[in-house]
Amino acid sequence: MELLLGLLLGVIGVIGILSLLFLSFAIYYDLSRSKIPSGFDSPLKLRVIHWTLIMVVIVGKCLELLGVCSQFAFIRFLQRFWNPRVDPSLSAKDLHFDGVPVRVYQPKAPSAGPRKGFMFFHGGAGMIGSIGCYQDVCSKIAKESDSVVVSVGYRLSPEHLPPSQYKDCLAATIHLIQNAASHGVDPSKIIVGGDSAGGNYATVVAQKLVERSDLPKLRAQVLIYGTSQAMDLNTPSYQQNGSMPPLFRENVAYFGMKYIGKDTSLAGQLLKGSHVPDSMRLKYGKWVSPDNIPERFKARGYKQVPLAPYEPEVYRQLSETLEDDFSCLFAEDSVIQKLPETLTVSCEYDVLRDDTLLYKKRLEDNGVKVSWFHVENGFHGVLNLFDTGVFTVPAAIELMNRIIDFVKNL
């Protein structure tokens, strides 16, 4: 008994020492690499969150190197412990839409008629994130907008390489459109939306559906700080927010390579732009031009950086990043013109801010009705902090309320 107690205390001691080491490294890494602008209003909260994320990533990488499990498997395991409760005014059912796992949130109160349907695609770089992680977000939207919200559990990379993610989202959306009545949804009032990678998938789904004359048109799309192009990673927001937690510029490229199953040594080429052929520079340059970004978003510093000389071998390896189902900004005008009413969300301190601004410009130039909400004190991933106790940030509450108002007023 004494031996077991001694072993237990020894294990606890080792865990404590390792935790302290990981925390110390996380704090050092954050303080030495992060640059939080003086105008940001919640620096301490963001730093603590960033320390936690760094520790999770480090432990995951250590376990991967030891052959225990992959880094992403460890992160997904931890995510299982974050499963907020469903609001008691809602029912939540786990179903499959055309083979894709979904969770359907529906108000229990009777409705005078069919409700709006909101297909929500979670963020997480296409490699992490889950239905459970976004239960609080989806519950809040369903309750406050009196809508049926369908959270989609699309397949994750690198086990399932793209385009598996958007194809799952598309299949689930088509299923709801075709079976709307059985879920109490009006098929003419279906919305697609998501945050981060999920915002990109929502954009691609909407683009793919414009040519489906056999289906009712989407009512709207809600695009929350998603990526829209992989041609130029030196836009003003990439320069200004390149070291802003939790998403650094270099990590966009690194995890982008992980997502598409390529060697991470190619991340530097993506950052330089050597993967872009001259013909594409001519065709798409007008859509990625910094001239499309309002001057006020260059005030914190911007110097135009030309793309590096084209390298055919790099393009051969990274060509998919320039396809319109990855870089949705590059869809043809004939597709963009047919897109539904849109809410676009950008965050001032997000490295991906300008991707939203560029896509917003394309929508407006093609006559699409756009509502734009810029979160002045927002950063990448802020939506998930609308109800997190001491880590709740006002910008997240503001963003959530704007999304709900948009959906309610459709």
Phi, psi and chi 1 to 4 in degrees:
 res  aa     phi    psi   chi1   chi2   chi3   chi4
   1 MET       -  -44.9 -172.6   65.9  177.8      -
   2 GLU   -65.4  -34.7  -69.8 -179.9   -0.5      -
   3 LEU   -65.2  -45.2  177.5   60.4      -      -
   4 LEU   -62.3  -41.4  -71.1  175.6      -      -
   5 LEU   -63.3  -40.6 -177.9   58.7      -      -
   6 GLY   -64.0  -42.2      -      -      -      -
   7 LEU   -61.9  -43.4  -72.8  173.0      -      -
   8 LEU   -61.2  -45.3  179.5   59.4      -      -
   9 LEU   -65.0  -34.7  -69.7  173.7      -      -
  10 GLY   -64.9  -44.1      -      -      -      -
  11 VAL   -62.4  -45.1  169.8      -      -      -
  12 ILE   -60.3  -40.3  -67.2  173.2      -      -
  13 GLY   -63.3  -43.9      -      -      -      -
  14 VAL   -62.7  -45.0  170.3      -      -      -
  15 ILE   -61.1  -41.3  -68.0  173.9      -      -
  16 GLY   -62.7  -43.0      -      -      -      -
  17 ILE   -65.9  -43.9  -68.0  170.9      -      -
  18 LEU   -62.9  -41.8  -71.9  175.4      -      -
  19 SER   -61.0  -41.4  -61.3      -      -      -
  20 LEU   -65.6  -39.5 -175.1   59.4      -      -
  21 LEU   -65.4  -45.0  -72.3  173.1      -      -
  22 PHE   -63.0  -42.5  -73.2  135.3      -      -
  23 LEU   -64.1  -42.6  176.2   59.7      -      -
  24 SER   -61.3  -43.5  -60.7      -      -      -
  25 PHE   -65.0  -42.0  177.7   81.1      -      -
  26 ALA   -60.6  -43.6      -      -      -      -
  27 ILE   -64.8  -43.7  -66.5  172.7      -      -
  28 TYR   -61.6  -47.4  167.4   76.5      -      -
  29 TYR   -60.6  -45.4 -178.9   90.2      -      -
  30 ASP   -63.4  -49.0  173.5   64.2      -      -
  31 LEU   -68.6  -29.5  -65.9  177.4      -      -
  32 SER   -87.4  -23.3   62.3      -      -      -
  33 ARG  -110.5  -31.0  -59.9  -69.3  -60.3  -81.8
  34 SER   -80.6  147.2  -61.5      -      -      -
  35 LYS  -132.3  100.0  -64.8  179.2 -177.8  177.5
  36 ILE   -95.3  118.9  -61.0  179.9      -      -
  37 PRO   -58.2  149.6  -23.3   34.2      -      -
  38 SER   -63.6  -24.0   58.4      -      -      -
  39 GLY   -79.7   -8.0      -      -      -      -
  40 PHE   -75.6  138.0 -178.5   66.8      -      -
  41 ASP   -95.6   -6.4   70.0   -8.6      -      -
  42 SER  -132.9   55.3  -56.6      -      -      -
  43 PRO   -65.0  -39.9   23.1  -33.2      -      -
  44 LEU   -67.7  -45.0 -178.6   57.7      -      -
  45 LYS   -57.8  -44.9  -72.3 -178.2 -178.6  179.6
  46 LEU   -65.8  -38.6 -177.1   56.4      -      -
  47 ARG   -64.8  -42.8  -74.8 -160.0 -175.7  -80.7
  48 VAL   -63.0  -42.3  173.7      -      -      -
  49 ILE   -61.2  -42.9  -68.5  167.9      -      -
  50 HIS   -64.8  -39.9 -164.4 -143.5      -      -
  51 TRP   -58.4  -43.2  -61.8  -17.5      -      -
  52 THR   -62.7  -44.7  -55.6      -      -      -
  53 LEU   -63.6  -41.2  -66.6  175.0      -      -
  54 ILE   -61.6  -44.9  -67.3  169.8      -      -
  55 MET   -61.0  -41.9  -74.3 -166.8  -68.9      -
  56 VAL   -61.7  -45.1  167.9      -      -      -
  57 VAL   -64.2  -41.8  169.9      -      -      -
  58 ILE   -64.7  -48.3  -67.2  171.2      -      -
  59 VAL   -60.9  -42.7  173.7      -      -      -
  60 GLY   -60.0  -41.7      -      -      -      -
  61 LYS   -66.9  -39.8 -168.9   62.9  179.1  177.7
  62 CYS   -61.2  -44.1  -70.2      -      -      -
  63 LEU   -63.9  -35.0  -68.2  174.6      -      -
  64 GLU   -67.0  -44.1 -176.4  172.1  -86.9      -
  65 LEU   -64.8  -31.1  -67.2  172.4      -      -
  66 LEU   -81.5   -5.1  -68.5  170.4      -      -
  67 GLY    78.5   15.5      -      -      -      -
  68 VAL   -76.7  -51.1  176.7      -      -      -
  69 CYS  -164.3  167.3   64.4      -      -      -
  70 SER   -74.0  158.1   74.5      -      -      -
  71 GLN   -57.6  -43.2 -177.5 -179.1   44.5      -
  72 PHE   -71.3  -32.8  -64.6  115.6      -      -
  73 ALA   -63.8  -38.9      -      -      -      -
  74 PHE   -65.5  -45.0  174.7   68.4      -      -
  75 ILE   -62.1  -42.3  -64.3  172.3      -      -
  76 ARG   -64.4  -36.7  -66.6  170.3 -163.5  165.4
  77 PHE   -60.5  -45.9  169.0   74.7      -      -
  78 LEU   -64.3  -33.9  -68.5 -177.5      -      -
  79 GLN   -63.7  -23.0  -74.2  178.7  -25.3      -
  80 ARG   -63.9  -23.3  -64.7  177.3 -172.8  174.9
  81 PHE   -82.7   -9.8  -64.3   97.1      -      -
  82 TRP  -101.6   96.2  177.0 -107.4      -      -
  83 ASN  -141.8   78.3 -165.0   14.7      -      -
  84 PRO   -56.8  154.1  -20.4   32.4      -      -
  85 ARG   -71.2  155.1   69.3 -179.9 -178.0   85.8
  86 VAL   -84.1  136.6  178.7      -      -      -
  87 ASP   -58.7  135.4 -169.9  -81.7      -      -
  88 PRO   -62.4  -15.2   17.6  -30.3      -      -
  89 SER   -83.5    0.3   67.9      -      -      -
  90 LEU  -119.3  153.9  -56.9  172.1      -      -
  91 SER  -103.7  148.8   66.4      -      -      -
  92 ALA  -132.4  120.5      -      -      -      -
  93 LYS  -122.0  131.1  -63.5  179.3 -179.3  178.0
  94 ASP   -89.7  118.0  -71.0  -32.6      -      -
  95 LEU  -132.5 -178.5  -56.0  171.8      -      -
  96 HIS  -126.1  127.5  -76.2   80.1      -      -
  97 PHE  -106.4  107.2  -77.6    6.0      -      -
  98 ASP    53.9   41.2 -163.6   15.1      -      -
  99 GLY    86.9   -5.3      -      -      -      -
 100 VAL   -97.5  126.2  179.6      -      -      -
 101 PRO   -66.1  134.4   20.9  -30.3      -      -
 102 VAL  -139.5  161.2  -59.7      -      -      -
 103 ARG  -124.2  124.1 -175.9  168.5  -64.9  166.2
 104 VAL  -102.4  117.7 -178.8      -      -      -
 105 TYR  -100.7  123.5  -59.0   91.2      -      -
 106 GLN  -137.1  130.9 -168.0  160.8   15.5      -
 107 PRO   -58.7  136.7  -23.7   34.6      -      -
 108 LYS   -75.3  -28.0  -67.2  177.3 -178.9  177.0
 109 ALA   -63.7  140.6      -      -      -      -
 110 PRO   -63.3  151.0   21.9  -32.1      -      -
 111 SER  -118.8  147.2  174.7      -      -      -
 112 ALA   -67.8  -21.2      -      -      -      -
 113 GLY  -160.7 -175.9      -      -      -      -
 114 PRO   -59.8  144.2  -21.3   32.8      -      -
 115 ARG   -93.1  169.0  -69.5 -177.6  163.4   97.9
 116 LYS   -69.1  152.7  -58.2 -177.9 -172.0   83.6
 117 GLY  -118.5  133.1      -      -      -      -
 118 PHE  -122.0  109.7 -169.4  155.2      -      -
 119 MET   -84.1  115.6  -61.3  -66.5  -59.5      -
 120 PHE  -110.5  128.3 -171.5   89.5      -      -
 121 PHE  -112.3  116.9  -46.7  130.5      -      -
 122 HIS   -71.8  160.5   66.2   77.0      -      -
 123 GLY   -88.5 -177.3      -      -      -      -
 124 GLY   130.6   25.5      -      -      -      -
 125 ALA    62.2   15.6      -      -      -      -
 126 GLY    74.4    6.1      -      -      -      -
 127 MET  -125.2  -22.4  -63.8  179.6  -74.4      -
 128 ILE  -133.7 -172.0   57.0  175.2      -      -
 129 GLY    89.1  158.3      -      -      -      -
 130 SER  -163.2  171.3   66.7      -      -      -
 131 ILE   -59.1  -45.1  -71.2  173.7      -      -
 132 GLY   -62.4  -40.1      -      -      -      -
 133 CYS   -61.4  -26.9  -72.4      -      -      -
 134 TYR  -107.4   18.2  -81.1   74.8      -      -
 135 GLN   -62.8  -38.7 -175.8  145.6  -85.0      -
 136 ASP   -66.8  -40.4   52.0  -10.7      -      -
 137 VAL   -63.1  -49.7  171.3      -      -      -
 138 CYS   -69.2  -37.4  -67.5      -      -      -
 139 SER   -62.6  -43.5  -68.1      -      -      -
 140 LYS   -62.0  -45.4 -178.2   72.1  170.8  178.9
 141 ILE   -64.8  -44.5  -64.6  172.2      -      -
 142 ALA   -61.5  -45.4      -      -      -      -
 143 LYS   -67.3  -51.5  177.5 -174.2  177.1 -178.0
 144 GLU   -77.0  -25.1  -60.3  -62.2  -23.4      -
 145 SER  -101.3   -0.9   68.1      -      -      -
 146 ASP    53.7   48.0 -168.1   36.9      -      -
 147 SER  -122.2  162.4  -58.4      -      -      -
 148 VAL   -91.1  116.9  176.0      -      -      -
 149 VAL  -107.2  129.2  175.0      -      -      -
 150 VAL  -112.4  111.5  179.7      -      -      -
 151 SER   -91.5  127.0 -175.5      -      -      -
 152 VAL  -102.5  126.4  179.8      -      -      -
 153 GLY   -96.8   68.7      -      -      -      -
 154 TYR   -65.7  159.5   54.8   82.1      -      -
 155 ARG   -66.4  149.7  -72.6  171.2  -69.3  173.3
 156 LEU  -109.8  146.8  -61.3  174.2      -      -
 157 SER   -86.1  157.8 -174.0      -      -      -
 158 PRO   -86.7   -2.2   32.0  -36.8      -      -
 159 GLU   -62.9  -35.6  -65.4   85.2   -6.3      -
 160 HIS  -127.5  100.6  -55.7  -80.3      -      -
 161 LEU   -70.9  155.1  -66.9  174.2      -      -
 162 PRO   -60.4  148.2   17.0  -27.2      -      -
 163 PRO   -94.2   25.2   35.6  -36.3      -      -
 164 SER   -53.7  -37.4  -59.3      -      -      -
 165 GLN   -65.7  -55.5  -66.7   69.3   35.3      -
 166 TYR   -69.0  -30.1   98.3   73.4      -      -
 167 LYS   -66.3  -37.7  -73.8 -169.1  171.8 -177.8
 168 ASP   -63.5  -43.6  -77.6   -1.9      -      -
 169 CYS   -62.6  -40.8  -64.8      -      -      -
 170 LEU   -65.9  -44.7  178.2   60.7      -      -
 171 ALA   -62.1  -42.8      -      -      -      -
 172 ALA   -66.0  -37.6      -      -      -      -
 173 THR   -66.5  -44.6  -58.1      -      -      -
 174 ILE   -61.5  -39.4  -68.6  172.9      -      -
 175 HIS   -59.6  -45.2  179.0   93.8      -      -
 176 LEU   -65.1  -41.6  179.7   64.7      -      -
 177 ILE   -58.0  -43.8  -66.2  172.1      -      -
 178 GLN   -78.4  -18.6  -66.3  175.8  -30.1      -
 179 ASN  -125.5   30.4  -61.2  -85.9      -      -
 180 ALA   -58.9  -43.5      -      -      -      -
 181 ALA   -59.4  -36.4      -      -      -      -
 182 SER   -70.5  -11.2   61.5      -      -      -
 183 HIS  -114.1   12.6  -61.8  -75.6      -      -
 184 GLY    69.9   29.6      -      -      -      -
 185 VAL  -113.6  141.7  170.5      -      -      -
 186 ASP   -80.9  117.2 -177.2  -20.9      -      -
 187 PRO   -63.8  -16.6   22.6  -33.2      -      -
 188 SER   -90.8    0.8   67.9      -      -      -
 189 LYS  -127.4   48.1  -66.5 -176.4  178.4  180.0
 190 ILE  -102.3  133.5  -68.5  177.4      -      -
 191 ILE  -115.5  143.9  -53.6  149.2      -      -
 192 VAL  -116.3  143.9  -65.7      -      -      -
 193 GLY  -167.8  169.1      -      -      -      -
 194 GLY   175.5  173.7      -      -      -      -
 195 ASP  -118.3  148.2   72.6  -44.3      -      -
 196 SER    56.6 -123.3 -168.2      -      -      -
 197 ALA   -58.1  -35.9      -      -      -      -
 198 GLY   -63.2  -31.3      -      -      -      -
 199 GLY   -66.6  -37.9      -      -      -      -
 200 ASN   -64.2  -43.7  174.6  -89.0      -      -
 201 TYR   -63.9  -38.3  -57.1  145.2      -      -
 202 ALA   -62.1  -40.9      -      -      -      -
 203 THR   -62.6  -46.3  -53.3      -      -      -
 204 VAL   -66.3  -41.8  174.8      -      -      -
 205 VAL   -58.8  -46.2  166.1      -      -      -
 206 ALA   -61.2  -40.3      -      -      -      -
 207 GLN   -66.1  -40.5  -68.8  179.7   -3.0      -
 208 LYS   -67.8  -28.3  -62.6  -63.6 -177.2 -176.5
 209 LEU   -83.9  -12.7  -73.2  174.5      -      -
 210 VAL   -65.4  -25.2  -61.5      -      -      -
 211 GLU   -92.0   -0.4  -57.6  -61.4  -19.9      -
 212 ARG   -86.4   84.4  -71.3  -68.0  -59.6  -95.6
 213 SER   -68.7  -14.1   58.1      -      -      -
 214 ASP   -83.1   -5.1   57.9  -43.5      -      -
 215 LEU  -120.2  149.4  -62.1  172.7      -      -
 216 PRO   -59.7  147.4  -21.5   32.0      -      -
 217 LYS   -71.4  149.0  -58.7  -62.3 -177.5 -176.0
 218 LEU   -62.8  146.4  -68.3  174.4      -      -
 219 ARG   -80.4  -36.8  177.2   62.3 -175.7   86.4
 220 ALA  -166.2  170.0      -      -      -      -
 221 GLN  -135.4  143.8   54.6  180.0  -13.3      -
 222 VAL  -120.6  109.5  176.3      -      -      -
 223 LEU  -113.2  106.7  -48.6  178.1      -      -
 224 ILE  -106.6  107.5  -52.5  165.4      -      -
 225 TYR    33.9   56.2   45.5   71.9      -      -
 226 GLY   -94.4  168.3      -      -      -      -
 227 THR   -80.5  149.0   57.1      -      -      -
 228 SER  -133.2  -11.4   68.6      -      -      -
 229 GLN  -157.9  148.4   57.8   86.3   28.7      -
 230 ALA  -123.8   30.7      -      -      -      -
 231 MET   -93.4  -45.3  175.2  173.0  163.6      -
 232 ASP  -127.7  107.2 -173.6   -3.9      -      -
 233 LEU  -101.9   33.6  -85.6   65.3      -      -
 234 ASN  -130.3   27.4  -81.0  -64.8      -      -
 235 THR   -67.4  168.5   61.6      -      -      -
 236 PRO   -51.9  -42.0  -31.7   37.4      -      -
 237 SER   -69.7  -32.3   64.1      -      -      -
 238 TYR   -65.7  -35.9  -89.0  107.4      -      -
 239 GLN   -76.0  -44.7  -67.4 -174.9   24.5      -
 240 GLN   -72.3  -36.3  -63.1  162.1    9.2      -
 241 ASN  -113.1   18.5  -57.8  -41.0      -      -
 242 GLY   -62.5  -21.7      -      -      -      -
 243 SER  -120.3   24.1  -61.8      -      -      -
 244 MET   -91.1  122.7  175.6   69.8  177.2      -
 245 PRO   -66.7  155.0   -4.3   12.8      -      -
 246 PRO   -93.3   -0.2   34.6  -36.0      -      -
 247 LEU  -117.6  106.2 -175.4   61.1      -      -
 248 PHE   -83.5  156.2  -69.2  178.5      -      -
 249 ARG   -57.9  -45.6  173.8  177.3  177.3  -93.6
 250 GLU   -64.5  -29.6   62.7 -166.8   40.3      -
 251 ASN   -74.0  -28.6  -69.4  -19.6      -      -
 252 VAL   -58.3  -46.3  172.5      -      -      -
 253 ALA   -71.4  -42.6      -      -      -      -
 254 TYR   -61.4  -51.6  175.7   83.1      -      -
 255 PHE   -73.1  -23.4  -72.0  112.9      -      -
 256 GLY   -62.3  -40.3      -      -      -      -
 257 MET   -66.8  -41.5  -64.7  -57.2   96.4      -
 258 LYS   -59.3  -42.2  -71.5  -79.9 -168.2  178.0
 259 TYR   -62.0  -42.3  173.3   62.4      -      -
 260 ILE   -93.2    5.1   62.3  175.0      -      -
 261 GLY    75.5   30.0      -      -      -      -
 262 LYS  -107.6  161.2  -58.5  -64.4 -176.5  179.9
 263 ASP   -62.8  133.9 -166.0  -64.0      -      -
 264 THR   -68.6  -10.5   54.2      -      -      -
 265 SER   -66.3  -16.9   63.5      -      -      -
 266 LEU   -80.4   -8.4  -70.2  166.3      -      -
 267 ALA   -58.9  -38.6      -      -      -      -
 268 GLY   -63.7  -35.6      -      -      -      -
 269 GLN   -68.6  -37.6  -59.5  -62.1  -30.9      -
 270 LEU   -63.3  -43.2 -176.9   71.0      -      -
 271 LEU   -62.6  -35.3  -69.7  170.8      -      -
 272 LYS   -81.5  -24.7  -66.9 -169.3  -61.3 -176.5
 273 GLY    89.3   15.5      -      -      -      -
 274 SER   -73.2   -5.8   62.7      -      -      -
 275 HIS   -85.3   -2.6   63.3  -58.9      -      -
 276 VAL   -98.2  114.7 -173.9      -      -      -
 277 PRO   -63.5  155.4  -20.1   32.3      -      -
 278 ASP   -59.8  -36.6  -66.8  -22.0      -      -
 279 SER   -63.9  -37.8   59.3      -      -      -
 280 MET   -73.4  -33.0  -70.8 -171.9  173.8      -
 281 ARG   -61.3  -39.6  -61.6  177.7 -167.8 -146.8
 282 LEU   -69.6  -42.8  -72.4  172.5      -      -
 283 LYS   -73.4  -44.8 -179.2  176.4 -178.6  179.5
 284 TYR   -98.0  -11.1  -59.6  142.2      -      -
 285 GLY   -56.5  -36.0      -      -      -      -
 286 LYS   -66.8  -22.6   61.4 -178.4  179.7  -65.5
 287 TRP   -90.7  -23.1  -65.0  -27.3      -      -
 288 VAL  -100.6   -3.2 -174.8      -      -      -
 289 SER   -56.8  138.2  169.8      -      -      -
 290 PRO   -63.2  -16.2   20.9  -32.5      -      -
 291 ASP   -62.8  -20.8  -65.7  -20.6      -      -
 292 ASN   -82.3   -4.7  -64.8  -33.4      -      -
 293 ILE  -104.1  123.5  -61.5  170.0      -      -
 294 PRO   -53.0  145.3  -26.7   35.6      -      -
 295 GLU   -58.5  -31.6  -72.5  -58.4  -47.1      -
 296 ARG   -63.7  -20.8   75.0 -180.0 -179.9   97.9
 297 PHE   -87.1    3.7  -67.7  107.9      -      -
 298 LYS  -107.7   -1.9  -58.1  169.4 -171.7  173.9
 299 ALA   -65.5  -29.3      -      -      -      -
 300 ARG   -82.1    6.7  -71.6 -163.0  -71.7  120.6
 301 GLY   119.0  126.3      -      -      -      -
 302 TYR  -162.8  132.5  170.7   61.8      -      -
 303 LYS  -131.8  120.4 -179.3  179.6  179.5 -179.4
 304 GLN   -63.0  128.9 -171.6  164.3   -0.8      -
 305 VAL  -115.6  116.3  178.4      -      -      -
 306 PRO   -68.1  152.2   24.7  -33.2      -      -
 307 LEU   -64.3  147.4  -61.5  178.6      -      -
 308 ALA   -66.9  158.6      -      -      -      -
 309 PRO   -54.5  142.3  -26.1   35.2      -      -
 310 TYR   -64.1  134.5  170.4   52.9      -      -
 311 GLU  -122.0  107.3  -62.9 -174.0   29.5      -
 312 PRO   -53.8  -38.5  -26.2   35.2      -      -
 313 GLU   -66.8  -36.8  175.9   57.4   23.4      -
 314 VAL   -66.1  -41.8  177.3      -      -      -
 315 TYR   -61.6  -40.1  171.1   68.4      -      -
 316 ARG   -58.2  -37.4 -173.5 -173.7   69.9   78.6
 317 GLN   -80.5  -29.0  -60.8 -124.2   31.2      -
 318 LEU  -117.2   16.1  -59.1 -177.9      -      -
 319 SER   -58.4  -31.7   59.6      -      -      -
 320 GLU   -65.0  -22.5   65.6 -166.4  -81.5      -
 321 THR   -70.0  -14.5   65.1      -      -      -
 322 LEU  -104.5    0.7  -61.8  171.1      -      -
 323 GLU   -74.3  154.5  -62.6  -66.6  -30.2      -
 324 ASP   -73.4   -9.9   58.7   12.7      -      -
 325 ASP   -89.8    4.1   59.9    8.7      -      -
 326 PHE  -120.1  -52.4 -169.0   99.8      -      -
 327 SER  -100.9   83.7  -68.6      -      -      -
 328 CYS   -65.8  -16.0   49.1      -      -      -
 329 LEU   -61.5  -23.8 -179.0   68.6      -      -
 330 PHE   -92.7   11.0  -58.4  152.0      -      -
 331 ALA   -64.3  152.4      -      -      -      -
 332 GLU   -69.5  156.2  -63.3  -64.2  -28.1      -
 333 ASP   -56.6  -36.2  -75.8  -15.5      -      -
 334 SER   -62.4  -25.0   58.5      -      -      -
 335 VAL   -85.9  -48.7  171.7      -      -      -
 336 ILE   -57.1  -39.2  -59.0  -69.6      -      -
 337 GLN   -60.6  -24.4  -69.8  164.3    0.9      -
 338 LYS   -97.4    3.6  -62.4  175.3 -175.6  177.2
 339 LEU   -73.5  153.5  -70.4  170.1      -      -
 340 PRO   -79.1  173.7   32.0  -36.8      -      -
 341 GLU   -51.3  141.9 -178.2  176.5   -9.8      -
 342 THR  -133.4  137.6  -55.5      -      -      -
 343 LEU  -105.2  120.1  170.4   64.6      -      -
 344 THR  -110.3  140.7   62.0      -      -      -
 345 VAL  -124.5  126.5  174.1      -      -      -
 346 SER  -122.6  155.1   55.7      -      -      -
 347 CYS  -122.6  133.4  -68.1      -      -      -
 348 GLU   -57.1  -39.3  177.4   60.5   30.0      -
 349 TYR  -104.6   35.0  -59.7  109.9      -      -
 350 ASP  -111.3  131.2 -178.4    5.4      -      -
 351 VAL   -59.5  -25.5   72.6      -      -      -
 352 LEU   -93.1    8.3  -59.5  179.7      -      -
 353 ARG   -50.1  -47.6 -179.9 -163.7   67.1 -158.2
 354 ASP   -72.5  -21.6  -65.2  -15.0      -      -
 355 ASP   -60.4  -39.5  -82.1   31.1      -      -
 356 THR   -67.3  -43.8  -67.1      -      -      -
 357 LEU   -63.7  -39.6  -60.7  179.8      -      -
 358 LEU   -66.9  -41.9  -67.5  170.7      -      -
 359 TYR   -70.3  -38.1 -165.2   63.0      -      -
 360 LYS   -56.1  -44.2  167.4 -178.0  172.0  -72.3
 361 LYS   -61.7  -42.6 -179.8   73.7  162.6   52.9
 362 ARG   -64.0  -42.2  -80.7 -141.0   68.9 -160.9
 363 LEU   -60.9  -48.6  -67.6  170.7      -      -
 364 GLU   -63.7  -40.6  -68.1  172.3  -24.3      -
 365 ASP   -63.8  -22.8  -72.2  -10.1      -      -
 366 ASN  -102.6   14.2  -78.8  -83.0      -      -
 367 GLY    81.5   14.2      -      -      -      -
 368 VAL   -81.8  137.2  177.1      -      -      -
 369 LYS   -72.9  121.1 -176.3  178.9  179.2 -179.4
 370 VAL  -123.9  130.5  177.7      -      -      -
 371 SER  -106.7  127.1  -61.9      -      -      -
 372 TRP  -117.3  130.4  170.2   45.2      -      -
 373 PHE  -122.4  118.4 -178.8   53.7      -      -
 374 HIS  -103.8  119.7 -177.2   63.2      -      -
 375 VAL   -86.9  102.7 -169.7      -      -      -
 376 GLU   -60.4  -36.1  -68.2  -69.4   -9.5      -
 377 ASN  -109.6   26.7  -89.3  -67.6      -      -
 378 GLY   -90.8  157.1      -      -      -      -
 379 PHE  -140.9  170.9   50.7   90.2      -      -
 380 HIS   -64.4  128.6 -162.4   78.1      -      -
 381 GLY    89.5    5.4      -      -      -      -
 382 VAL   -61.5  -29.5   68.4      -      -      -
 383 LEU   -54.1  -36.2  178.1   62.7      -      -
 384 ASN   -70.4   -3.7  -61.8   87.9      -      -
 385 LEU  -109.2   26.7  -59.4  175.3      -      -
 386 PHE   -79.2  -18.0   81.1   95.1      -      -
 387 ASP  -152.0   68.4 -175.6   20.3      -      -
 388 THR  -127.4   37.4   49.4      -      -      -
 389 GLY    64.1 -128.3      -      -      -      -
 390 VAL   -66.4  -16.9  -64.5      -      -      -
 391 PHE   -95.2    4.1  -68.0  106.0      -      -
 392 THR   -63.6  136.0  -62.5      -      -      -
 393 VAL  -117.9  141.8  -64.1      -      -      -
 394 PRO   -56.7  -35.0  -26.1   34.9      -      -
 395 ALA   -61.5  -35.2      -      -      -      -
 396 ALA   -68.2  -41.8      -      -      -      -
 397 ILE   -63.0  -43.3  -62.3  172.3      -      -
 398 GLU   -60.4  -43.5 -171.7 -179.6   13.8      -
 399 LEU   -65.7  -46.3  171.7   54.2      -      -
 400 MET   -58.6  -43.5  175.8   58.0   77.9      -
 401 ASN   -63.1  -37.0  -70.9  -21.8      -      -
 402 ARG   -67.7  -39.6 -174.2   57.8   66.9   95.3
 403 ILE   -62.1  -46.5  -65.8  168.1      -      -
 404 ILE   -62.0  -43.9  -69.8  166.5      -      -
 405 ASP   -61.9  -40.6  -73.1  -15.3      -      -
 406 PHE   -60.9  -47.8  176.8   79.1      -      -
 407 VAL   -65.3  -42.7  174.6      -      -      -
 408 LYS   -61.5  -34.9  -75.4  172.4   67.5  174.5
 409 ASN   -91.2    3.7  -67.3  -36.5      -      -
 410 LEU   -70.7      -  -72.1  172.1      -      -
